[in-house]
Amino acid sequence: MIDSELITVMPRWTQDLHRFLGLKSLFFLHGNIYDCYYYPLNFGKAQSKEELEFCLMDNLAGQFLRYFFLDEEFDLVFYYDVIDGFSVFSRDGRPDFKQTVEQLVDVKAKEPDKYLENDAVDLYRQIMANTNKLCACVYNFSSRITADPKRLAEKERLIYLTILKAAAETKPFKNKHFLRSCIVMVLDNLCDAPSWLLVNNPHARSIEIAKPNKEERKLYFQAQAQYYAPEDPDKEPPDQRQIENVFLDHTDGLSNRELENLRSISLKTSLPLSEIRQIVDLYKFGTKENFWLKLDKERIDKAESELKKRVKGQDNAIAKTVEVIRRARLGLDGLEQANMRTKPKGVLFFAGPTGVGKTELAKSVAELIFGMEDAIIRFDMSEYNDSNSDVKLIGAPPGYIGYEEGGQLTSRVREKPFSIILFDEIEKAHDKVFDKFLQILDDGRLTDSQGNTVYFSQTLIIFTSNLGIYKKGRLGKREPNVLYDPRFPDDPEKTDSYETMRDKIQKEIDFFFNSKLNRPEIRNRFGENFVIFDFIRQPYDQEIVKMKLNTITKNMMKLYSSEIHFSDVFIEDFRNKILIEKLIDGGRGINNRIESYIISSLTSFLNDRSELKNLKIKAEVVTDPNGTHRVVFACF
């Protein structure tokens, strides 16, 4: 029997299986069942943990469990799957199947590959009932017994009932530490077996096989580090302990097989373990160059001034955004976390009035970092407000329409692992979508419907929201939560200061996540990364108008070599007489007024002229006798 001290070096699920042998006779192993596994073939000879010699095994059911049960002093280990039929193993090797069965139970055995599923479980029941040999009966690919565990065909129901009876009928072996023969069902997911087979069944135990945790990966490192590409002999030998810590940080969430893939990449590219960051990036993203660490320092140092050219009046938001970018460039994102590499490079939650530059700042950051706005992956969350929205993000399950297309989010991030992801108007998303956000913010990865893991650890994620601008009043009606009247910017009864507006919006955001959505854990994942945008106040509204008018002037010169002059008097009149009532709509209000009054009037003016080249045009705001303001153009 395996020593209780030595078993502690094995994965947690193996320790659980060891603990419950003799107590249970039906085990459900599920989860990471297709991985490769390390097993010490000298379990029976080793006197200490240090003496264990681990061997890589590619097959859980066919190899790992065989050695495990034989080391636990089981006499025979039977293996069955519907494709290859039966195999049997003992400590002396691989005995003849038919002869072994006929000696064990009173039946005329078939050839091992001739057993159908109902015949196989009948045989397992007889093997479990024998009192001569302690047997472990492994049933591989158990998830394929039925397509729907909730709607069993009669044949399928009898298979499971036979398994249930076999587990109940086994007897303890007094000469084997009171161990019992057992059946081990190897499943993709626990839900692939009918629930009544496990629930309230004193003979059954489910054990999840998880991906290797930190301690297991540490054992892997200590056993396999010598088989990675050698270090450069001309350089000073690296600190092995430091390499081990970096390795553990960067391999969180990887399976044993993926760890083996890292070793293959190391040997193929001659990258030693001291370059584990590059090895992991090459495996996850197809590149060994970390884009964030290569960002030009001078470019980032000028980031605030560059962003202020495009986004006016949002100095606080720009400063916070640049801080996150600098942190990502220096590799300090998640510095306070035990594992720095799993989370996204940065997370920002942009909130505030409509049209004040939230989306524009996100686009500006994409151009600043990646040199193009196309590096931004944008999702309008109003399109993800139904109960199937989470499926859109990661892809339809197998067998459903659209399965081959993959998820809208996972597919795009796989194509652009170094990117900015923008989730616009997040409050409009369905509740199920927030579960995916929680996983992204926590683990930095998602598994799509096809089983592919997509990593978000090289993305900057920005959420935008209009939460807090309005709130539900006492009578349940929607009413303004913040005050803003551009005609009275200094009257606290009509216009909130930025500090007052910020606090009101933050309070409503907290209420939305903590009370309305009832998901405080999501609110907590954003931490202090809420960035509240201000209204477009003076003088920034006029600066935006000037910026738009300069664009019109430049384009007229390109089109017709004609000059348009917008004087300071015109800009002031346009703001105070035409624009002011729409400033509450921010930049969109400014754009709409410019289009309705300036572009429309210019169109009429040019349409009435036969010659459009080399004109000198001035603009003026006039007031008609009925009090209506309009923009007129004239040549000078």
C-alpha positions as CSV (number, residue, x, y, z in Angstrom):
1,M,0.0,0.0,0.0
2,I,1.3,3.5,-0.8
3,D,2.9,5.2,2.1
4,S,0.7,8.1,3.4
5,E,3.8,10.4,3.6
6,L,4.9,9.6,0.0
7,I,1.5,10.1,-1.5
8,T,1.7,13.8,-0.5
9,V,4.0,14.5,-3.4
10,M,1.2,13.4,-5.8
11,P,-1.6,15.7,-7.1
12,R,-4.5,16.5,-4.7
13,W,-6.9,14.3,-6.6
14,T,-4.6,11.3,-6.2
15,Q,-4.4,11.9,-2.5
16,D,-8.3,12.0,-2.4
17,L,-8.5,8.7,-4.2
18,H,-5.9,7.1,-1.8
19,R,-7.9,8.4,1.2
20,F,-11.2,7.0,0.1
21,L,-10.1,3.6,-1.0
22,G,-11.9,1.1,1.2
23,L,-14.5,3.7,2.1
24,K,-16.1,4.0,-1.4
25,S,-16.4,1.5,-4.2
26,L,-17.6,3.8,-7.0
27,F,-15.4,6.8,-8.1
28,F,-16.1,9.5,-10.7
29,L,-12.9,11.1,-11.9
30,H,-13.7,14.2,-14.0
31,G,-12.1,17.4,-15.2
32,N,-8.6,17.5,-16.7
33,I,-8.7,13.9,-17.7
34,Y,-6.9,14.2,-21.1
35,D,-3.7,15.7,-19.6
36,C,-0.4,13.8,-19.2
37,Y,0.7,12.8,-15.7
38,Y,3.8,12.2,-13.7
39,Y,4.0,9.0,-11.7
40,P,6.9,7.6,-9.6
41,L,7.4,4.0,-10.8
42,N,9.5,3.3,-7.7
43,F,6.7,4.0,-5.2
44,G,7.2,0.5,-3.7
45,K,10.9,0.8,-3.3
46,A,11.4,4.5,-2.3
47,Q,12.0,5.2,1.4
48,S,11.6,9.0,1.1
49,K,10.2,11.7,-1.2
50,E,13.6,12.5,-2.5
51,E,14.1,9.0,-3.8
52,L,11.0,9.1,-6.0
53,E,11.7,8.9,-9.7
54,F,8.8,10.4,-11.8
55,C,7.9,9.1,-15.2
56,L,5.7,10.9,-17.7
57,M,2.5,9.0,-18.6
58,D,0.3,10.1,-21.5
59,N,-2.8,8.3,-20.4
60,L,-4.8,8.6,-17.2
61,A,-7.1,5.6,-17.4
62,G,-4.8,3.3,-19.3
63,Q,-1.4,4.0,-17.5
64,F,-1.6,6.2,-14.5
65,L,-4.5,4.4,-12.7
66,R,-3.0,1.0,-13.5
67,Y,0.3,1.8,-11.7
68,F,-1.6,3.6,-8.9
69,F,-3.9,0.7,-8.0
70,L,-1.2,-1.9,-8.3
71,D,1.0,0.1,-5.9
72,E,-2.1,0.2,-3.6
73,E,-1.8,-3.6,-3.5
74,F,-4.8,-4.3,-5.8
75,D,-4.3,-7.7,-7.4
76,L,-5.8,-6.9,-10.7
77,V,-6.7,-3.7,-12.7
78,F,-9.2,-4.1,-15.4
79,Y,-9.6,-1.5,-18.1
80,Y,-12.5,-1.1,-20.6
81,D,-13.5,1.3,-23.3
82,V,-16.1,0.9,-26.0
83,I,-13.5,1.0,-28.8
84,D,-10.7,-1.3,-27.7
85,G,-12.6,-3.5,-25.3
86,F,-10.9,-5.0,-22.2
87,S,-7.4,-5.2,-20.8
88,V,-6.2,-6.6,-17.5
89,F,-3.0,-5.9,-15.6
90,S,-1.3,-7.4,-12.5
91,R,1.9,-6.8,-10.7
92,D,3.5,-9.5,-12.9
93,G,2.6,-7.8,-16.1
94,R,-0.3,-8.3,-18.5
95,P,-2.0,-11.7,-18.0
96,D,-4.2,-13.4,-20.5
97,F,-7.6,-11.7,-20.2
98,K,-9.9,-14.7,-20.9
99,Q,-8.0,-17.0,-18.6
100,T,-7.9,-14.4,-15.8
101,V,-11.6,-13.8,-16.0
102,E,-12.5,-17.5,-16.1
103,Q,-10.4,-18.2,-13.1
104,L,-11.9,-15.2,-11.2
105,V,-15.6,-15.6,-11.9
106,D,-17.7,-18.5,-13.2
107,V,-18.2,-17.3,-16.8
108,K,-17.1,-18.3,-20.3
109,A,-15.2,-15.1,-21.2
110,K,-15.3,-13.6,-24.7
111,E,-12.3,-12.0,-26.5
112,P,-11.5,-8.7,-24.8
113,D,-12.7,-6.6,-27.8
114,K,-16.0,-8.4,-28.2
115,Y,-17.8,-6.9,-25.2
116,L,-20.6,-4.4,-25.8
117,E,-21.3,-1.9,-23.1
118,N,-24.1,-3.9,-21.4
119,D,-21.9,-7.0,-21.5
120,A,-19.0,-5.1,-20.0
121,V,-20.8,-3.7,-17.0
122,D,-22.3,-7.2,-16.4
123,L,-18.8,-8.6,-16.3
124,Y,-17.6,-5.7,-14.0
125,R,-20.5,-6.5,-11.6
126,Q,-19.3,-10.2,-11.4
127,I,-15.7,-9.1,-11.0
128,M,-16.6,-6.7,-8.2
129,A,-18.5,-9.4,-6.3
130,N,-15.6,-11.9,-6.3
131,T,-13.8,-12.5,-2.9
132,N,-10.6,-13.9,-4.2
133,K,-8.9,-11.0,-5.9
134,L,-9.0,-7.3,-5.0
135,C,-9.9,-5.6,-8.4
136,A,-10.0,-2.1,-9.7
137,C,-12.3,-1.8,-12.7
138,V,-11.6,1.3,-14.8
139,Y,-14.3,2.5,-17.3
140,N,-12.8,5.0,-19.7
141,F,-14.7,7.5,-21.9
142,S,-17.7,7.1,-19.5
143,S,-19.1,10.4,-20.9
144,R,-19.9,8.6,-24.1
145,I,-22.4,6.1,-22.6
146,T,-25.2,8.5,-23.2
147,A,-25.8,11.8,-25.0
148,D,-28.2,13.1,-22.4
149,P,-27.9,11.9,-18.8
150,K,-31.4,13.4,-18.0
151,R,-33.1,11.4,-20.7
152,L,-31.7,7.9,-20.6
153,A,-32.7,5.2,-23.1
154,E,-33.7,1.9,-21.5
155,K,-30.4,0.3,-22.4
156,E,-28.5,3.2,-20.9
157,R,-30.5,3.1,-17.7
158,L,-29.8,-0.6,-17.2
159,I,-26.0,0.1,-17.7
160,Y,-26.0,2.6,-14.9
161,L,-28.2,0.5,-12.7
162,T,-25.8,-2.4,-13.1
163,I,-22.9,-0.1,-12.1
164,L,-24.9,1.0,-9.1
165,K,-25.5,-2.5,-8.0
166,A,-21.9,-3.6,-8.6
167,A,-20.7,-0.8,-6.3
168,A,-23.2,-1.8,-3.6
169,E,-22.4,-5.6,-3.7
170,T,-18.6,-5.4,-3.2
171,K,-17.1,-6.8,0.1
172,P,-14.0,-5.6,2.1
173,F,-10.9,-7.7,1.9
174,K,-9.6,-8.3,5.4
175,N,-6.1,-9.3,4.2
176,K,-5.9,-6.0,2.2
177,H,-6.4,-3.4,4.9
178,F,-10.2,-3.8,4.4
179,L,-10.0,-2.3,0.9
180,R,-12.8,-3.0,-1.5
181,S,-12.9,-3.7,-5.2
182,C,-14.0,-0.5,-7.0
183,I,-15.2,0.9,-10.3
184,V,-13.7,4.1,-11.6
185,M,-15.7,6.1,-14.1
186,V,-13.5,8.5,-16.1
187,L,-15.7,11.4,-17.3
188,D,-15.2,14.7,-19.1
189,N,-17.6,16.4,-16.8
190,L,-19.4,15.2,-13.7
191,C,-22.8,16.1,-15.2
192,D,-22.2,13.5,-18.0
193,A,-23.4,10.8,-15.6
194,P,-27.0,10.8,-14.2
195,S,-27.2,12.6,-10.9
196,W,-29.0,9.8,-9.1
197,L,-25.9,7.6,-9.6
198,L,-24.0,9.9,-7.2
199,V,-26.4,12.0,-5.1
200,N,-27.1,10.3,-1.7
201,N,-25.1,7.2,-2.8
202,P,-22.9,6.2,0.2
203,H,-20.8,4.0,-2.1
204,A,-19.9,6.8,-4.5
205,R,-17.3,9.6,-4.5
206,S,-16.6,12.3,-7.2
207,I,-13.1,13.6,-7.5
208,E,-12.2,16.5,-9.7
209,I,-8.9,16.4,-11.6
210,A,-7.7,20.0,-11.7
211,K,-4.8,21.5,-13.6
212,P,-1.6,21.4,-11.6
213,N,-1.5,23.9,-8.8
214,K,1.6,25.9,-7.6
215,E,3.0,23.1,-5.6
216,E,2.6,20.5,-8.4
217,R,4.2,22.9,-10.9
218,K,7.1,23.4,-8.4
219,L,7.6,19.6,-8.4
220,Y,7.6,19.7,-12.2
221,F,10.1,22.5,-12.3
222,Q,12.5,20.7,-9.9
223,A,12.2,17.5,-11.9
224,Q,12.3,18.9,-15.5
225,A,14.3,22.1,-15.3
226,Q,17.5,20.3,-16.3
227,Y,15.9,19.2,-19.6
228,Y,15.2,22.7,-20.9
229,A,17.6,24.4,-23.3
230,P,21.0,25.1,-21.6
231,E,21.9,28.6,-20.3
232,D,24.5,30.6,-22.1
233,P,27.9,29.4,-20.8
234,D,29.5,32.8,-21.3
235,K,27.0,34.5,-19.0
236,E,26.9,34.4,-15.2
237,P,24.7,31.5,-14.1
238,P,21.2,32.8,-13.2
239,D,19.7,32.4,-9.7
240,Q,17.7,29.1,-9.9
241,R,15.4,30.1,-7.1
242,Q,14.5,33.3,-8.8
243,I,13.9,31.4,-12.1
244,E,11.6,29.0,-10.2
245,N,9.5,31.9,-8.8
246,V,9.1,33.4,-12.3
247,F,8.3,30.0,-13.8
248,L,5.5,29.5,-11.2
249,D,4.1,33.0,-11.8
250,H,4.0,32.6,-15.6
251,T,2.7,29.1,-15.8
252,D,-0.4,29.4,-13.7
253,G,-3.4,27.7,-15.3
254,L,-1.3,25.5,-17.7
255,S,-1.7,21.8,-17.8
256,N,1.1,19.3,-17.5
257,R,1.0,18.8,-21.3
258,E,1.3,22.5,-21.8
259,L,4.3,22.6,-19.5
260,E,5.8,19.9,-21.7
261,N,5.0,22.0,-24.7
262,L,7.0,24.9,-23.1
263,R,10.0,22.5,-22.8
264,S,9.7,21.6,-26.5
265,I,9.6,25.3,-27.4
266,S,12.7,25.9,-25.2
267,L,14.6,23.2,-27.0
268,K,13.4,24.2,-30.5
269,T,14.2,27.9,-30.0
270,S,17.3,27.5,-27.7
271,L,15.6,29.7,-25.1
272,P,16.7,28.6,-21.6
273,L,14.5,28.7,-18.5
274,S,15.8,32.1,-17.5
275,E,13.8,33.3,-20.5
276,I,10.6,31.7,-19.3
277,R,8.6,34.9,-20.0
278,Q,9.5,34.8,-23.7
279,I,8.8,31.0,-23.8
280,V,5.3,31.4,-22.4
281,D,4.6,34.4,-24.6
282,L,5.7,32.4,-27.6
283,Y,3.4,29.6,-26.6
284,K,0.4,31.7,-25.8
285,F,0.6,34.5,-28.3
286,G,3.0,33.2,-31.0
287,T,5.7,35.8,-30.2
288,K,8.5,35.9,-27.7
289,E,8.5,39.7,-27.7
290,N,6.5,41.4,-25.0
291,F,5.0,44.4,-26.8
292,W,4.3,46.3,-23.6
293,L,7.9,46.2,-22.4
294,K,9.0,47.5,-25.8
295,L,6.9,50.7,-25.6
296,D,9.0,53.8,-26.2
297,K,9.5,55.6,-22.9
298,E,9.6,59.0,-24.6
299,R,6.3,58.3,-26.2
300,I,4.7,57.4,-22.9
301,D,6.3,60.4,-21.2
302,K,4.5,62.7,-23.7
303,A,1.3,60.7,-23.5
304,E,-0.7,63.2,-21.4
305,S,0.0,66.1,-23.7
306,E,-0.8,64.0,-26.8
307,L,-4.1,62.7,-25.4
308,K,-5.2,66.2,-24.3
309,K,-5.0,67.3,-27.9
310,R,-7.8,64.9,-28.8
311,V,-9.8,64.8,-25.6
312,K,-10.6,68.2,-24.1
313,G,-11.5,69.0,-20.5
314,Q,-10.8,65.5,-19.0
315,D,-7.4,66.0,-17.4
316,N,-8.2,63.7,-14.4
317,A,-9.3,60.9,-16.7
318,I,-6.2,61.2,-18.9
319,A,-3.9,61.3,-15.9
320,K,-5.4,58.1,-14.5
321,T,-5.2,56.3,-17.9
322,V,-1.6,57.3,-18.4
323,E,-0.7,55.9,-15.0
324,V,-2.2,52.5,-15.9
325,I,-0.2,52.6,-19.2
326,R,3.0,53.4,-17.5
327,R,2.4,50.6,-15.0
328,A,1.9,48.1,-17.8
329,R,5.0,49.3,-19.7
330,L,7.2,48.7,-16.6
331,G,5.6,45.3,-16.0
332,L,4.3,46.5,-12.6
333,D,0.6,45.6,-13.3
334,G,-0.7,43.3,-10.6
335,L,2.5,43.8,-8.5
336,E,0.5,43.4,-5.4
337,Q,-0.9,40.1,-6.5
338,A,0.6,36.7,-5.8
339,N,0.5,35.9,-9.5
340,M,1.2,38.9,-11.7
341,R,0.8,37.3,-15.1
342,T,-2.7,36.0,-15.2
343,K,-4.6,39.3,-15.0
344,P,-5.0,41.8,-17.9
345,K,-2.3,44.5,-18.2
346,G,-4.8,47.1,-16.9
347,V,-8.5,47.7,-16.3
348,L,-10.3,51.0,-16.5
349,F,-13.9,51.9,-15.9
350,F,-14.8,55.1,-17.7
351,A,-18.0,56.7,-16.3
352,G,-19.7,60.0,-16.8
353,P,-22.0,62.0,-19.1
354,T,-22.7,61.1,-22.7
355,G,-20.5,62.6,-25.4
356,V,-17.7,63.8,-23.1
357,G,-14.9,61.7,-24.6
358,K,-15.0,58.2,-23.0
359,T,-14.9,56.3,-26.2
360,E,-12.6,58.9,-27.9
361,L,-10.0,58.5,-25.1
362,A,-10.1,54.7,-25.6
363,K,-9.4,55.2,-29.3
364,S,-6.7,57.8,-28.6
365,V,-5.0,55.3,-26.2
366,A,-5.1,52.6,-28.9
367,E,-3.4,55.0,-31.4
368,L,-0.9,56.1,-28.8
369,I,0.2,52.6,-27.9
370,F,-0.3,50.6,-31.0
371,G,0.0,53.3,-33.6
372,M,-3.5,52.7,-35.0
373,E,-7.1,52.9,-33.8
374,D,-7.7,49.4,-35.3
375,A,-5.9,47.9,-32.3
376,I,-9.1,48.5,-30.3
377,I,-11.6,45.7,-30.1
378,R,-15.0,47.3,-29.4
379,F,-18.2,45.6,-28.2
380,D,-21.4,47.5,-27.9
381,M,-23.0,45.9,-24.8
382,S,-26.5,46.8,-25.8
383,E,-26.1,43.9,-28.3
384,Y,-25.5,41.5,-25.4
385,N,-28.6,42.0,-23.3
386,D,-30.3,38.7,-23.8
387,S,-29.9,35.4,-21.9
388,N,-27.7,33.9,-24.6
389,S,-25.3,36.8,-24.7
390,D,-22.5,34.9,-22.9
391,V,-22.7,32.3,-25.7
392,K,-22.0,35.0,-28.3
393,L,-18.8,35.9,-26.5
394,I,-17.3,32.4,-26.2
395,G,-19.1,30.6,-29.0
396,A,-22.0,28.2,-29.3
397,P,-21.7,24.7,-27.7
398,P,-21.0,21.7,-29.9
399,G,-24.0,20.7,-32.0
400,Y,-25.5,24.1,-32.1
401,I,-25.6,26.5,-35.0
402,G,-22.5,28.8,-35.1
403,Y,-20.3,26.4,-33.2
404,E,-17.6,26.4,-36.0
405,E,-17.5,30.3,-35.9
406,G,-16.2,30.5,-32.4
407,G,-16.9,33.3,-29.9
408,Q,-17.0,36.9,-30.9
409,L,-14.8,37.9,-28.0
410,T,-12.5,34.9,-27.8
411,S,-11.9,34.8,-31.6
412,R,-10.9,38.4,-31.8
413,V,-8.6,38.3,-28.8
414,R,-6.9,35.2,-30.2
415,E,-6.3,37.2,-33.4
416,K,-5.1,40.3,-31.6
417,P,-3.6,39.2,-28.2
418,F,-1.9,42.6,-27.8
419,S,-4.9,45.0,-27.9
420,I,-7.3,47.3,-26.1
421,I,-10.7,45.8,-25.5
422,L,-13.6,48.3,-25.2
423,F,-16.9,47.2,-23.6
424,D,-19.2,50.2,-24.3
425,E,-22.2,50.9,-22.0
426,I,-21.5,47.9,-19.8
427,E,-24.7,48.4,-17.7
428,K,-26.8,47.2,-20.7
429,A,-25.2,43.8,-20.7
430,H,-27.1,40.7,-19.5
431,D,-26.3,39.4,-16.0
432,K,-24.7,36.2,-17.5
433,V,-22.2,38.3,-19.4
434,F,-20.8,39.6,-16.0
435,D,-19.8,36.1,-15.1
436,K,-17.4,36.1,-18.1
437,F,-16.1,39.5,-17.0
438,L,-15.4,38.2,-13.6
439,Q,-13.4,35.3,-15.1
440,I,-11.4,37.7,-17.3
441,L,-10.6,40.1,-14.5
442,D,-9.7,37.3,-12.1
443,D,-7.9,34.7,-14.2
444,G,-7.1,36.7,-17.4
445,R,-8.3,33.9,-19.6
446,L,-11.5,32.3,-21.1
447,T,-12.1,28.9,-22.6
448,D,-14.2,29.1,-25.7
449,S,-16.8,26.5,-26.8
450,Q,-14.2,24.6,-28.7
451,G,-12.0,24.1,-25.7
452,N,-9.4,26.6,-26.6
453,T,-8.0,28.8,-23.9
454,V,-7.7,32.5,-24.8
455,Y,-5.5,34.7,-22.7
456,F,-6.2,38.4,-21.8
457,S,-2.9,39.0,-20.0
458,Q,-1.6,41.3,-22.7
459,T,-4.8,43.3,-23.1
460,L,-5.8,46.6,-21.6
461,I,-9.6,46.4,-20.9
462,I,-11.7,49.5,-20.8
463,F,-15.4,49.6,-19.7
464,T,-17.6,52.6,-20.3
465,S,-20.8,53.5,-18.7
466,N,-23.4,56.3,-18.3
467,L,-24.4,55.0,-14.9
468,G,-25.0,57.8,-12.3
469,I,-26.1,60.5,-14.7
470,Y,-29.7,59.6,-13.9
471,K,-31.3,57.7,-11.1
472,K,-34.7,56.3,-10.1
473,G,-36.8,58.8,-8.1
474,R,-39.2,58.2,-5.3
475,L,-42.0,57.5,-7.7
476,G,-39.9,55.2,-9.8
477,K,-39.4,57.7,-12.5
478,R,-36.1,58.5,-14.1
479,E,-34.7,61.8,-12.9
480,P,-31.3,63.6,-13.2
481,N,-28.8,62.6,-10.6
482,V,-26.3,65.3,-11.4
483,L,-26.9,69.0,-12.1
484,Y,-25.4,70.8,-15.1
485,D,-26.7,74.0,-16.7
486,P,-24.0,75.6,-19.0
487,R,-25.9,78.9,-18.7
488,F,-25.2,79.0,-14.9
489,P,-21.8,77.3,-14.5
490,D,-21.1,78.9,-11.0
491,D,-24.5,78.4,-9.4
492,P,-24.3,75.3,-7.1
493,E,-28.1,74.9,-7.2
494,K,-28.0,74.5,-11.0
495,T,-24.6,73.1,-11.7
496,D,-22.6,70.6,-9.6
497,S,-18.9,71.0,-9.2
498,Y,-16.7,68.1,-10.6
499,E,-16.1,66.8,-7.1
500,T,-19.8,66.7,-6.3
501,M,-20.7,65.1,-9.6
502,R,-17.9,62.5,-9.2
503,D,-19.2,61.5,-5.8
504,K,-22.8,61.2,-7.0
505,I,-21.9,59.1,-10.0
506,Q,-19.6,56.8,-7.9
507,K,-22.4,56.3,-5.4
508,E,-24.8,55.2,-8.2
509,I,-22.2,52.9,-9.7
510,D,-21.8,51.2,-6.3
511,F,-25.6,50.9,-5.9
512,F,-25.8,49.3,-9.4
513,F,-23.3,46.5,-8.7
514,N,-23.9,46.0,-5.0
515,S,-27.7,46.2,-4.9
516,K,-29.4,46.3,-8.3
517,L,-27.2,43.7,-9.9
518,N,-26.4,42.1,-6.5
519,R,-22.8,41.4,-7.6
520,P,-20.5,43.2,-5.2
521,E,-17.7,40.8,-6.2
522,I,-17.7,42.4,-9.7
523,R,-17.6,45.9,-8.2
524,N,-14.6,44.9,-6.1
525,R,-12.7,43.6,-9.2
526,F,-12.6,47.1,-10.6
527,G,-10.9,48.3,-7.4
528,E,-10.0,52.0,-7.6
529,N,-9.9,52.1,-11.4
530,F,-13.1,54.1,-11.8
531,V,-12.4,57.2,-13.9
532,I,-15.2,59.7,-13.7
533,F,-15.4,62.1,-16.7
534,D,-16.5,65.7,-16.2
535,F,-19.1,67.6,-18.2
536,I,-17.6,69.7,-21.0
537,R,-17.3,73.0,-19.2
538,Q,-15.8,76.4,-20.2
539,P,-13.4,77.0,-21.8
540,Y,-13.1,73.4,-23.2
541,D,-16.4,73.6,-25.0
542,Q,-15.0,76.5,-27.1
543,E,-11.7,74.7,-27.6
544,I,-13.7,71.7,-29.1
545,V,-15.6,74.1,-31.3
546,K,-12.4,75.6,-32.5
547,M,-10.9,72.2,-33.2
548,K,-13.9,71.2,-35.3
549,L,-13.9,74.5,-37.2
550,N,-10.2,74.1,-37.9
551,T,-11.0,70.7,-39.5
552,I,-13.7,72.3,-41.7
553,T,-11.2,75.1,-42.7
554,K,-8.5,72.6,-43.7
555,N,-10.9,70.4,-45.6
556,M,-12.3,73.4,-47.6
557,M,-8.7,74.3,-48.5
558,K,-8.1,70.7,-49.7
559,L,-11.3,70.6,-51.7
560,Y,-11.5,74.0,-53.3
561,S,-8.4,76.0,-52.2
562,S,-10.9,78.3,-50.5
563,E,-10.5,79.9,-47.1
564,I,-13.1,80.1,-44.4
565,H,-12.6,82.5,-41.5
566,F,-14.3,81.8,-38.2
567,S,-13.6,84.8,-35.9
568,D,-13.5,84.7,-32.1
569,V,-16.7,86.7,-32.1
570,F,-18.4,84.1,-34.3
571,I,-17.2,81.3,-32.0
572,E,-18.5,83.1,-28.9
573,D,-21.8,83.9,-30.6
574,F,-22.2,80.4,-31.8
575,R,-21.7,79.0,-28.3
576,N,-23.9,81.4,-26.4
577,K,-26.8,81.7,-29.0
578,I,-26.9,78.3,-30.8
579,L,-24.8,75.7,-28.9
580,I,-25.4,76.4,-25.2
581,E,-28.7,74.5,-24.8
582,K,-27.0,71.4,-26.3
583,L,-23.8,71.4,-24.3
584,I,-25.4,69.0,-21.9
585,D,-25.0,66.4,-24.6
586,G,-21.3,67.0,-24.7
587,G,-19.3,66.4,-27.9
588,R,-22.3,64.8,-29.6
589,G,-24.3,68.0,-29.0
590,I,-21.5,70.1,-30.4
591,N,-21.2,67.9,-33.5
592,N,-25.0,68.0,-34.1
593,R,-25.1,71.8,-33.8
594,I,-22.2,72.2,-36.1
595,E,-23.7,69.9,-38.7
596,S,-27.2,71.5,-38.4
597,Y,-26.2,75.1,-38.4
598,I,-22.7,75.5,-40.0
599,I,-22.4,72.6,-42.5
600,S,-26.0,73.0,-43.7
601,S,-25.6,76.7,-44.1
602,L,-22.3,76.3,-45.9
603,T,-23.8,73.7,-48.2
604,S,-26.6,76.1,-49.2
605,F,-24.1,79.0,-49.7
606,L,-21.8,77.0,-51.9
607,N,-24.7,75.5,-53.9
608,D,-25.8,78.9,-54.9
609,R,-22.4,79.8,-56.4
610,S,-21.1,78.9,-59.8
611,E,-17.5,79.2,-58.9
612,L,-16.1,77.4,-55.7
613,K,-12.4,77.8,-56.2
614,N,-10.1,80.4,-54.4
615,L,-12.9,81.9,-52.3
616,K,-12.5,83.9,-49.1
617,I,-15.4,83.2,-46.8
618,K,-16.4,84.5,-43.4
619,A,-19.1,83.2,-41.0
620,E,-21.5,85.2,-38.9
621,V,-24.3,84.4,-36.4
622,V,-27.4,86.5,-37.2
623,T,-30.7,86.8,-35.3
624,D,-34.0,87.0,-37.2
625,P,-36.8,89.3,-36.1
626,N,-38.6,86.3,-34.5
627,G,-35.5,85.6,-32.3
628,T,-34.2,82.6,-34.3
629,H,-30.5,82.4,-34.6
630,R,-28.7,81.1,-37.7
631,V,-25.3,81.0,-39.3
632,V,-24.7,82.8,-42.6
633,F,-21.7,82.9,-44.9
634,A,-20.4,85.6,-47.2
635,C,-17.4,86.3,-49.4
636,F,-15.0,89.1,-48.5
